């Protein structure tokens, strides 16, 4: 509540207790309806990385939700906050990068997972750290350090995070990238400890280093599936692969897909059912593709996992514009049903797009889902020069650097949130799709960054 058939080394590590900092009262509530409802009031909240005048290593600002979206009540946490483990040190990058949410202790309050990828631990530079902040009636309070099962210098523990019930036992689990490998910490996770095992997944023999994680339902069983995005670097060659790991009582490493033949890592990703066949499709942004022209790979879901794939670019039929160097099409992607037809749609940021001669002005595409999956037909394009879009078209606005789809007003249509240097916007969803009618500027530009996938 942020991607082959080959030998695989899978190591099961023994369970270890989380490092407890403070214990809340015994939970009796039902699990939270929304993983990112940190104060349990029934509305989704927004958790963005930020900085304050008195922190050195980073901070997180929570903006609490209301029936119509983000409200005015906020909360700021740092490593100096009561009960939060670690010390506030220069360049820790606490709260920067991917933040994810789940009600890990099933007390009715969403909990937030925060990385600090540059944290120095002992003599290990940039070993990294991961903290779980616990939800409560007043919001997030106290924290617990997740054990690092393979501490090392420059391991960047927490480089990416994903949550889900990967083994299907009804308890939220947490997947973490550390040192180029993926570690799944199985629940239960709580302030009083962790009783589940930790399992490591790597493809070291293939020269694969994990860089990003995508979690969601690809098959129809109860378990969450996991997709690991990573770089494949060999002498004279570099590429980016997606690796599917099927959820279940025993997690099963499966197929790989080459998503970029030249880049060293993939980008943003999301799992959603774009063709409404009951199987989740994996959309992976490849902003580095073809000299940063960018692309999005859609790996279609099926009963045994992903199967066929399609590559979308600004050269695909019906998609506005043309592929140009530095467009970075696919830098950010997000899924939601913008028009209420039951099919998931996909928003794609192209923050490097040159618009009317303005370099890096940026823009956003919205592709519609349908019976055949995502297509350029009826797709939409929004930039600062689109009639009704607020803000001045300008160089380096990077409009679309982050895009998120979320139905904040509960009208059955996902609204499009877009971040840009000249201000962030909310464009409402409607029966005809994303619209500029009722578009609003966000006073807090960090709000878009705080919307969790």
C-alpha positions, 0 to 999 in steps of 0.5 A, spaced: 500 500 500 512 502 487 522 486 474 529 461 462 530 455 464 536 455 468 539 453 474 536 456 481 539 456 488 534 457 493 536 457 500 531 457 506 534 461 512 531 459 519 526 464 522 529 469 526 525 474 530 524 481 528 528 486 533 522 489 537 522 496 539 515 497 542 509 493 543 502 496 542 496 493 545 493 486 543 489 487 537 482 485 537 480 488 530 478 485 523 484 486 518 484 493 515 480 494 509 485 498 505 493 496 507 494 503 507 489 506 511 494 507 517 489 510 522 483 505 521 478 510 519 476 507 512 480 512 508 486 510 504 492 514 506 498 517 502 505 516 505 511 520 501 518 520 502 520 527 504 525 531 508 525 536 513 529 542 516 532 538 522 533 531 519 539 528 516 537 522 513 530 522 510 523 522 512 516 520 511 510 524 510 503 521 511 497 525 509 491 522 511 485 520 507 478 523 507 472 521 503 474 525 497 481 524 497 487 527 501 486 531 506 489 536 510 492 532 516 499 530 516 504 526 520 512 526 519 516 521 521 524 520 521 529 516 525 528 521 531 521 519 532 519 515 538 520 508 537 523 508 530 529 504 530 536 507 528 539 513 528 538 519 523 544 520 519 546 524 513 545 520 507 541 514 510 535 515 505 530 513 510 523 513 506 526 514 499 525 509 494 519 504 494 514 504 500 509 498 501 503 497 506 500 491 509 496 490 515 501 485 518 499 484 525 491 484 523 489 489 528 485 493 523 490 498 521 495 498 515 502 498 517 508 502 512 514 499 510 520 504 509 527 502 506 533 506 508 538 503 502 544 507 504 544 506 511 551 504 514 550 498 519 557 497 523 562 497 518 558 496 512 557 502 508 550 502 505 548 495 508 541 498 508 535 497 513 528 496 512 523 498 518 516 496 519 512 502 522 505 500 525 499 503 524 494 505 530 488 510 531 493 516 531 496 514 525 503 511 524 507 510 531 513 506 533 517 501 528 521 495 528 527 493 524 527 487 519 532 482 520 537 482 514 539 475 513 545 477 509 548 483 511 554 486 507 557 493 504 553 496 499 548 490 499 542 496 499 537 492 503 531 494 501 532 497 494 525 494 492 520 492 496 513 488 495 508 485 499 502 480 499 500 473 501 505 469 497 504 462 500 497 463 501 496 462 508 492 468 510 498 472 513 501 478 509 509 477 507 514 481 505 519 481 499 525 485 499 531 486 494 538 485 498 545 484 495 542 483 488 538 477 491 530 477 493 528 475 500 521 473 502 520 474 509 513 470 511 508 472 516 506 473 521 510 479 522 509 483 528 512 488 533 513 482 538 517 478 533 517 474 526 515 466 526 515 465 519 521 463 515 525 467 510 527 464 503 532 467 498 531 467 491 537 468 486 539 466 479 547 468 480 549 463 475 545 467 470 549 473 472 542 476 474 541 481 479 535 483 482 533 490 482 525 491 482 519 487 485 512 486 482 507 483 486 500 481 485 495 475 482 497 472 476 493 465 477 487 464 480 489 461 486 489 464 493 496 466 493 500 472 491 505 471 485 511 475 485 515 478 479 523 479 480 526 484 475 533 484 474 539 486 470 543 480 466 550 482 465 555 478 462 562 480 458 560 484 452 552 484 454 547 487 458 540 486 458 534 486 463 529 480 465 523 479 468 523 472 472 516 469 475 515 466 481 509 463 482 506 463 489 503 457 493 505 453 499 511 452 496 514 458 492 515 456 485 521 459 480 518 459 473 519 463 467 523 469 465 522 474 459 527 478 456 524 485 457 530 489 454 536 487 450 540 493 452 538 496 458 541 494 465 535 494 469 527 494 468 523 500 471 516 500 474 511 495 474 504 493 476 499 487 475 492 488 473 487 484 469 487 488 462 482 483 458 478 481 464 479 473 463 481 472 471 488 472 470 493 478 472 497 481 466 504 484 468 505 490 465 513 492 466 516 499 464 522 499 460 524 507 460 531 505 458 529 501 451 532 504 445 536 509 447 531 511 452 525 512 447 522 507 452 517 501 452 512 497 456 512 490 456 505 486 457 506 479 459 499 476 459 497 472 465 494 465 465 492 458 469 500 456 470 503 463 470 505 468 464 505 466 457 505 470 451 507 478 451 506 484 447 511 490 447 508 497 447 511 503 444 509 510 442 510 507 435 504 502 437 498 503 433 493 509 436 498 511 441 500 518 441 507 521 439 513 517 436 519 514 439 524 519 440 531 519 444 530 521 452 522 520 452 523 515 457 516 512 455 514 507 461 518 511 467 512 510 471 506 505 470 499 504 474 493 501 473 486 502 474 479 502 471 478 509 469 471 509 465 468 503 470 467 498 464 470 493 468 477 492 465 483 495 468 486 501 464 494 503 464 497 510 465 504 510 462 508 516 464 513 519 458 517 525 462 522 526 457 517 527 452 519 534 448 512 537 447 512 543 442 520 544 442 520 544 450 525 538 452 523 534 458 516 537 458 513 530 459 506 527 458 502 521 460 498 516 456 492 512 458 491 506 455 484 502 455 483 495 457 478 491 453 477 484 451 483 483 447 487 487 452 491 493 452 491 497 445 492 504 443 485 504 440 481 510 444 488 511 448 488 518 451 494 523 451 495 529 456 500 534 457 501 541 459 498 544 452 492 539 453 486 544 453 484 544 460 490 541 463 493 547 468 500 549 468 505 552 463 508 548 458 516 548 460 522 545 459 524 540 464 517 540 467 518 532 467 510 531 467 508 524 468 515 522 472 510 519 477 503 517 475 498 513 479 490 511 478 486 511 484 478 512 485 479 517 491 472 519 490 469 512 490 465 513 484 467 507 480 472 511 476 479 511 477 482 518 477 489 520 474 494 523 479 500 526 475 507 529 478 510 534 475 515 540 477 510 545 475 505 542 480 502 535 481 494 534 478 488 530 479 484 528 473 478 525 474 475 518 471 469 518 468 464 514 464 468 516 458 475 515 461 480 520 464 477 527 463 480 534 464 473 536 467 474 538 474 481 537 474 485 540 480 492 542 482 495 539 488 497 544 493 502 538 496 506 535 490 508 529 494 501 527 494 502 523 488 509 520 490 505 518 496 500 513 493 502 506 493 501 501 488 
